[in-house]
Amino acid sequence: MIDLELVREFLSVNYNRFILYIIMLSIVTLVFFGIDKYKAITRKWRVPEAVLLSLTAIGGAFGGLLGMMLFRHKIRKPMFFIIVPLATVLYIALIIYVTATPYGVT
């Protein structure tokens, strides 16, 4: 079982780095979605779905969601239609939780 108090303490100390990590990984994920869409159109080698979902899960959820909407890519795939928005909501909750903690909100 994950000790949420320990996670909160670690992230609250480093929340600026955490936010920067989320932003950078979201940009990378958005680029990967764009590359995969381009490769799909030109019928070339594709980025594996596991890579796109992994990038989304480890912090690139915002970039994945933006990539789905911007490029209209992977919007009919149930795995993406469910996991990417869910990951985005979870990361929003985590960001709120982490950034609110230093100010005494528990």
C-alpha positions in Angstrom: 0.0 0.0 0.0 1.3 3.5 -0.9 1.7 5.8 2.1 -0.1 9.0 0.8 1.3 11.1 3.5 4.8 10.3 2.4 4.0 11.0 -1.2 2.4 14.3 -0.3 5.4 15.3 1.8 7.8 14.4 -1.0 5.8 16.2 -3.7 5.0 19.3 -1.6 8.7 20.0 -1.1 9.4 19.6 -4.8 6.1 20.7 -6.3 7.7 23.2 -8.6 9.8 20.4 -10.1 6.8 18.2 -10.3 4.8 20.8 -12.2 7.8 21.3 -14.6 8.0 17.5 -15.0 4.3 17.4 -16.0 4.7 20.3 -18.4 7.8 18.8 -20.1 6.3 15.3 -20.4 3.1 16.7 -21.7 5.0 18.5 -24.5 6.8 15.3 -25.3 3.6 13.3 -25.4 1.9 15.9 -27.6 4.8 15.7 -30.0 4.5 11.9 -30.1 0.8 12.0 -30.8 1.5 14.4 -33.6 4.2 12.2 -35.1 2.0 9.2 -34.9 -0.8 11.0 -36.6 1.5 12.1 -39.4 2.9 8.6 -39.8 -0.7 7.3 -39.9 -1.6 9.7 -42.7 1.6 8.9 -44.7 1.3 5.1 -44.0 4.7 4.8 -42.4 6.0 3.1 -39.3 3.9 4.1 -36.3 4.6 4.9 -32.7 3.3 1.9 -30.7 0.2 2.5 -28.7 1.9 1.2 -25.6 4.4 4.1 -25.9 1.6 6.7 -26.2 -0.3 5.2 -23.3 2.9 4.9 -21.2 3.8 8.6 -21.8 0.3 9.5 -20.8 0.3 7.5 -17.6 3.7 8.7 -16.4 2.8 12.4 -16.6 2.0 13.4 -20.1 -1.8 13.2 -19.7 -2.4 16.8 -20.6 -0.3 16.5 -23.8 -2.1 13.2 -24.7 -5.5 14.8 -24.3 -4.5 17.8 -26.3 -3.0 15.6 -28.9 -6.2 13.6 -29.2 -8.3 16.7 -29.6 -5.8 18.8 -31.8 -4.9 16.0 -34.2 -8.2 14.1 -33.9 -6.0 11.1 -33.3 -6.9 7.9 -31.4 -10.4 9.3 -30.5 -12.2 6.1 -31.5 -9.9 3.7 -29.6 -11.6 2.7 -26.3 -8.2 2.4 -24.5 -7.4 6.0 -25.4 -10.9 7.3 -25.0 -11.0 6.1 -21.4 -7.4 6.1 -20.1 -6.3 9.6 -21.4 -9.2 11.6 -19.9 -9.0 9.6 -16.7 -5.3 10.2 -16.4 -5.8 13.9 -17.0 -8.4 14.1 -14.2 -6.1 12.2 -11.9 -3.2 14.5 -12.6 -5.4 17.5 -12.1 -6.4 16.1 -8.7 -2.7 15.3 -7.9 -1.6 18.8 -8.9 -4.3 20.4 -6.7 -3.4 18.1 -3.8 0.3 18.8 -4.1 0.2 22.6 -4.6 -2.4 23.1 -1.8 -0.4 21.1 0.8 2.3 23.8 1.5 -0.4 26.3 2.4 -1.9 24.1 5.1 -4.8 22.6 3.2 -5.1 18.9 4.1 
